[in-house]
Amino acid sequence: MKLLKALLLLLVLPISLFGQTSANRIYLGIDVLEYQNFTQVKGKRIGLLTHPAGVNRNGMSTIDVLRRAPNVQLVALFGPEHGIYGDEKANVPVDHRVDQRTGLPVYSLYGKYRRPTPEMLRGLDAMVIDLQDLGVRSYTYISCMRYVMEECFKHKVEVIVLDRPNPLGGLKVDGPPMDKEWISYVGSFQVPYVHGLTIGELATMAKNKRGVLDIDEKTRKRGKLTVVPMYGWKRSMQWPQTGLEWKATSPAIPDLSAAMGYSMTGLGAQLGGFVHGYGTRYPFRMLQYTGKTPEQIIQELKRYTIPGLDYRIVTFKMKNGELRRGVYLMVTDWNQLRPTEVSFYMMKIAAKWNREADKGNPFVKADANAAGLFNKHVGSSAFWESLKRNGENVDVAAYIRQWAAEAERFRQESQAYQLYK
């Protein structure tokens, strides 16, 4: 029923909604909410889960938009990983505080608590969620949303998700699925690694599909979810086609290049020796390997034909002024590219180079914590066991084919939760 209402909303919005429309005139959930005179939140005491990328199409913070909204009481802010201002480092706990700019309490959901407590939710009629996701399973904002949905449904607080584009588009579905035993904060949805949904569509799936949320069926059905959809976004659109300015979603994702790179190398630099540009001007897009030249890295990668990808050597300056060289991953055809493929060939190459250096198989040598983190990201222990058993002889291509078939099944299934064509 909620999905039907969201689709009907899209149908009834007039073509001249905000004046002249075109392929790149995208209006975000927060813009549509404002156009509708904040009907969904009017007269309600609301909390807001957001971060710096939570802005309207003109760049104004959703915090400020809601504070100025007539007859809307914004009474508390909630911050995900990196905090509401996005200045906290990855994996670093964040404390509660009072926001000096607004005077509102800021409850951290990436510190002592990962879920809002009954005390945090007390007095709220609704929780508004405005987070920019990357379209990748391990990016923690969707896990934060899931936990918030569960607690709000338990405590009869409405959840209102302001939808945003999937920057990778809505057609790309790729990578390994998630086995239930490995569900964690870096993988809380059983979806392919690149899932092809907007954050509002993920919320719709969580509300309407049995077993996604960790709550009983009565609570799930009773829980109230409202998704305020975008206007003008199509599944075929990647971020540049939206006409929207990119706002850093976290310190390591300052631009769209990094967002795309996260889907390509986010799995492949945990073990074995590769680094993927984190801390440089090319985060998640530049590969280096200790003791190997960029030319050697390119030569090894080109042994595996990865459609839609090419390589170039770049020179960059370290913070200490030292010049270094690396391999930049160039996307030549996003439609052809299976982005996660890069990561799995990086693992295969790392196993080979470790053997050649008499360092042994890095996946055999890894301790339990490293193995657990690897499997939580990849989503299954099957590939891990193959890497341990076969090292550089692991049949990556066979896994890619298997995952592609499973991704296609998810693509078909997820149409039931899609809000856009």
C-alpha positions in Angstrom: 0.0 0.0 0.0 2.8 2.4 0.9 4.5 1.6 -2.4 1.3 2.3 -4.3 0.8 5.6 -2.6 4.4 6.7 -3.5 3.8 5.8 -7.1 0.5 7.6 -7.2 2.3 10.7 -5.8 4.7 10.7 -8.7 1.7 10.4 -11.1 -0.2 13.3 -9.7 2.7 15.8 -9.5 2.1 18.2 -12.4 4.6 18.4 -15.3 5.2 22.1 -14.4 5.9 21.2 -10.8 8.8 23.6 -10.3 8.6 25.5 -13.5 10.5 24.3 -16.6 11.6 20.7 -16.4 14.3 18.8 -18.4 16.3 15.7 -18.2 18.6 17.2 -15.5 15.9 19.0 -13.4 15.9 16.6 -10.5 14.0 17.5 -7.3 15.0 15.6 -4.2 12.7 14.3 -1.5 13.3 17.4 0.6 12.3 19.6 -2.4 9.1 17.7 -2.9 8.4 17.8 0.8 8.7 21.6 0.7 6.6 21.9 -2.5 3.9 20.0 -0.7 4.0 22.6 2.2 5.6 20.0 4.5 2.3 18.2 4.8 3.9 14.9 6.0 5.6 16.6 8.9 3.3 19.5 9.7 2.2 19.7 13.4 4.6 16.9 14.3 7.6 16.8 16.7 10.3 15.4 14.5 13.9 14.1 14.8 16.2 14.3 11.8 18.9 11.8 10.8 21.2 13.5 8.3 24.7 14.6 7.4 26.3 17.3 5.2 25.1 15.7 2.0 21.5 16.1 3.3 20.7 19.3 1.3 18.0 20.5 -1.1 18.7 21.0 -4.8 20.0 24.5 -4.0 22.5 23.3 -1.5 20.6 24.4 1.7 20.9 22.0 4.6 17.8 19.9 5.3 18.4 21.0 8.9 17.8 24.6 8.0 14.9 23.8 5.6 13.0 22.0 8.4 13.9 24.5 11.1 12.3 27.2 8.9 9.2 25.2 7.9 5.9 26.5 9.3 4.2 24.5 12.0 7.0 21.9 12.1 8.9 21.2 15.3 12.4 19.9 14.7 13.5 18.9 18.2 16.5 16.6 17.8 19.3 15.7 15.4 20.7 12.2 14.8 24.1 11.6 13.3 25.4 8.5 11.4 29.0 7.5 11.0 31.2 10.6 10.5 28.6 12.8 12.3 26.1 15.3 11.2 28.9 17.6 9.8 30.8 14.7 8.2 34.1 15.6 9.9 34.6 12.5 12.0 37.0 9.8 10.7 35.8 6.4 9.6 35.4 3.7 12.3 35.8 6.4 15.1 33.0 6.5 17.7 31.2 9.8 17.9 29.7 11.2 21.1 26.4 12.9 21.8 26.6 16.7 21.8 24.6 19.9 21.6 24.7 21.5 18.1 26.3 24.9 18.6 24.6 26.3 15.5 21.0 25.3 16.3 21.1 24.5 20.0 19.5 21.1 19.3 20.6 17.9 20.9 22.6 15.7 18.5 22.4 12.0 19.3 25.2 10.0 17.8 24.3 6.6 16.2 27.9 5.7 15.7 29.3 5.7 19.2 28.1 4.1 22.3 24.8 3.5 20.5 24.1 2.3 17.0 20.4 2.4 17.6 18.2 5.2 19.0 17.2 4.4 22.5 13.6 4.8 23.9 14.9 8.0 25.7 16.1 9.4 22.4 12.8 8.7 20.7 10.6 9.9 23.6 8.3 12.7 22.5 8.9 12.2 18.8 6.0 11.8 16.4 8.3 11.1 13.4 11.9 10.5 12.4 12.9 12.1 9.1 15.9 10.4 7.3 17.8 12.4 4.7 21.1 10.5 3.9 22.9 10.3 0.6 23.8 6.7 0.0 26.4 5.4 -2.6 24.5 2.4 -3.9 27.0 0.0 -2.3 26.0 -2.5 0.4 28.9 -1.8 2.8 28.4 2.0 3.0 27.0 2.3 6.6 24.3 4.9 6.1 21.8 2.3 4.9 22.6 0.1 8.0 22.0 3.2 10.2 18.6 3.7 8.4 17.7 0.0 9.0 18.4 0.2 12.7 16.5 3.4 13.0 13.5 1.9 11.2 13.5 -1.1 13.6 13.6 1.0 16.8 11.0 3.5 15.5 8.6 0.8 14.5 9.0 -0.8 18.0 8.2 2.5 19.7 5.4 3.6 17.3 7.4 6.5 15.8 6.7 7.2 12.1 9.7 7.0 9.7 9.8 9.5 6.8 12.6 8.9 4.3 13.4 11.8 1.9 14.7 10.0 -1.2 17.9 10.8 -3.1 19.5 9.4 -6.3 21.6 6.3 -6.4 24.8 8.0 -7.7 25.7 4.8 -9.7 22.2 4.8 -11.3 19.4 2.4 -10.8 20.3 -0.2 -13.5 23.7 -1.4 -12.2 23.4 -4.5 -10.0 26.6 -6.3 -9.4 28.7 -8.4 -7.0 28.3 -11.1 -4.4 25.1 -11.4 -2.4 25.0 -11.4 1.4 24.6 -14.6 3.4 22.5 -14.2 6.5 25.3 -15.3 8.8 27.5 -12.4 7.8 24.9 -9.6 8.2 26.6 -6.7 10.1 26.8 -2.9 10.2 28.9 -3.1 7.0 26.3 -5.3 5.3 22.8 -5.2 6.9 20.8 -5.9 3.8 20.8 -9.2 1.8 21.4 -7.5 -1.5 24.2 -7.6 -4.1 27.2 -5.5 -3.2 26.1 -2.9 -5.8 22.3 -3.0 -5.3 20.8 -0.5 -7.8 18.2 0.9 -5.4 17.7 4.4 -3.9 17.7 4.7 -0.1 13.9 5.2 -0.3 13.5 2.0 -2.3 15.7 0.1 0.3 13.4 1.4 3.0 10.4 0.3 1.0 11.8 -3.2 0.7 12.6 -3.3 4.4 9.0 -2.3 5.3 7.3 -4.6 2.9 9.4 -7.7 2.6 9.2 -10.3 5.3 12.3 -11.0 7.2 14.4 -8.0 6.2 14.0 -6.2 9.5 14.9 -7.8 12.8 11.5 -7.3 14.4 8.4 -9.5 14.7 5.8 -9.5 11.9 3.2 -7.6 13.9 5.6 -4.8 14.6 6.7 -4.6 11.0 3.2 -4.4 9.6 2.1 -1.9 12.2 5.2 0.3 11.6 4.5 3.5 9.6 6.8 4.3 6.7 6.4 7.3 4.4 8.9 7.7 1.5 8.9 11.2 -0.1 10.0 10.3 -3.6 12.1 12.4 -6.0 10.7 14.1 -9.1 12.4 13.7 -12.4 14.9 11.0 -11.5 15.1 8.0 -13.8 16.9 4.6 -13.2 19.2 5.2 -16.2 20.6 8.4 -14.6 24.0 8.5 -13.1 24.9 11.5 -10.9 26.3 13.8 -13.6 22.9 13.6 -15.4 21.0 14.9 -12.4 22.5 18.4 -12.6 23.0 18.3 -8.8 26.2 19.4 -7.1 28.0 16.6 -5.4 28.4 17.0 -1.6 31.0 14.9 0.2 29.2 12.0 1.8 32.2 11.2 4.1 35.8 12.3 4.3 37.0 9.6 1.9 34.2 10.3 -0.7 34.8 13.9 -1.6 33.6 13.5 -5.2 31.8 11.3 -7.7 35.0 9.7 -8.8 35.6 8.3 -5.3 31.9 7.2 -5.1 32.4 5.1 -8.2 35.7 3.9 -7.1 34.2 2.7 -3.8 32.2 0.2 -5.7 35.3 -0.9 -7.7 38.0 -1.3 -5.0 36.2 -1.2 -1.7 36.6 -4.9 -1.3 40.0 -5.4 -2.7 42.4 -3.6 -0.4 41.8 -5.2 2.9 44.4 -7.9 2.7 47.3 -8.8 0.5 49.2 -5.6 -0.1 47.2 -3.4 -2.4 46.2 0.1 -1.4 43.5 2.0 -3.3 44.3 5.7 -3.0 42.8 6.4 0.4 44.3 9.6 1.7 45.4 10.9 -1.7 43.6 13.0 -4.3 42.4 9.7 -6.0 40.5 7.8 -3.2 39.4 4.3 -4.2 40.6 5.0 -7.8 44.3 4.6 -7.6 46.2 1.4 -7.1 49.6 0.8 -5.6 51.4 -2.3 -4.4 54.6 -2.2 -2.3 57.6 -3.3 -4.4 55.7 -3.2 -7.7 55.8 -0.4 -10.3 52.6 1.0 -11.9 53.7 -0.7 -15.2 53.8 -4.1 -13.4 50.4 -3.5 -11.9 48.9 -2.6 -15.3 50.5 -5.6 -17.0 49.1 -7.9 -14.4 45.6 -6.4 -14.5 45.5 -6.6 -18.3 45.9 -10.4 -18.1 42.2 -10.3 -17.1 39.9 -8.6 -19.5 37.6 -6.4 -17.4 35.1 -4.8 -19.8 34.6 -1.0 -19.4 37.9 -0.4 -17.6 41.3 1.0 -18.7 44.4 2.2 -16.8 46.7 5.2 -16.8 49.7 6.1 -14.6 49.4 9.2 -12.5 51.9 11.1 -10.4 50.8 12.6 -7.1 52.4 14.4 -4.1 52.3 13.0 -0.6 51.7 15.3 2.4 55.5 15.3 3.0 56.0 16.6 -0.5 57.3 13.2 -1.9 56.2 12.4 -5.4 54.8 9.0 -6.1 53.2 7.1 -9.0 50.1 4.9 -9.1 47.6 3.3 -11.5 44.4 5.3 -12.0 41.3 3.2 -12.9 39.5 4.8 -15.8 35.9 3.9 -16.5 35.5 3.8 -20.3 32.1 2.2 -20.4 30.0 2.1 -17.2 27.3 0.1 -18.8 29.7 -2.7 -19.6 31.7 -2.6 -16.3 31.0 -5.0 -13.5 32.7 -2.8 -10.9 33.3 -5.4 -8.1 35.3 -7.5 -10.6 38.3 -5.3 -10.0 38.4 -6.1 -6.3 38.4 -9.9 -6.8 41.2 -9.8 -9.4 43.2 -7.6 -7.0 42.9 -10.4 -4.4 44.0 -13.0 -7.0 47.0 -10.9 -7.9 47.9 -10.3 -4.3 48.0 -14.0 -3.6 50.4 -14.5 -6.5 52.7 -11.6 -5.5 52.8 -12.8 -1.9 53.8 -16.3 -3.0 56.5 -14.9 -5.3 57.9 -12.9 -2.4 57.9 -16.0 -0.1 55.4 -14.4 2.2 52.9 -17.2 1.9 49.1 -17.0 1.2 47.9 -13.8 2.9 44.4 -15.2 3.2 45.7 -18.3 5.1 47.8 -16.1 7.4 45.1 -13.7 8.3 43.8 -13.8 11.9 40.2 -14.4 12.8 39.4 -10.7 13.1 40.7 -10.0 9.5 38.9 -13.0 8.2 35.6 -11.9 9.8 35.8 -8.4 8.5 36.6 -9.7 5.0 33.6 -12.0 5.0 31.3 -9.3 6.4 32.2 -7.1 3.5 32.1 -9.7 0.8 29.0 -11.3 2.3 30.0 -14.9 2.1 32.8 -17.2 3.3 32.8 -19.3 0.1 35.2 -17.0 -1.8 37.4 -16.7 1.3 37.7 -20.4 1.5 38.6 -20.6 -2.2 41.3 -18.0 -1.7 42.8 -19.9 1.2 42.7 -23.2 -0.6 43.7 -22.1 -4.1 45.5 -18.8 -3.7 46.4 -17.3 -7.1 44.6 -20.2 -8.8 41.2 -19.2 -7.5 38.6 -19.2 -10.3 37.4 -15.6 -10.1 35.6 -15.8 -13.5 33.4 -18.7 -12.2 32.4 -16.6 -9.1 31.7 -13.6 -11.3 29.3 -15.7 -13.5 27.6 -17.1 -10.4 27.2 -13.7 -8.8 25.9 -12.1 -12.1 23.1 -14.7 -12.2 22.2 -14.0 -8.6 22.3 -10.3 -9.2 19.9 -10.7 -12.1 17.5 -12.6 -9.9 17.7 -9.7 -7.4 17.1 -7.2 -10.1 13.9 -8.9 -11.1 12.7 -9.3 -7.5 13.5 -5.7 -6.5 11.2 -4.3 -9.2 8.4 -4.8 -6.6 10.0 -2.1 -4.5 11.1 0.4 -7.2 9.6 3.9 -7.2 11.1 5.0 -10.5 11.3 3.8 -14.1 
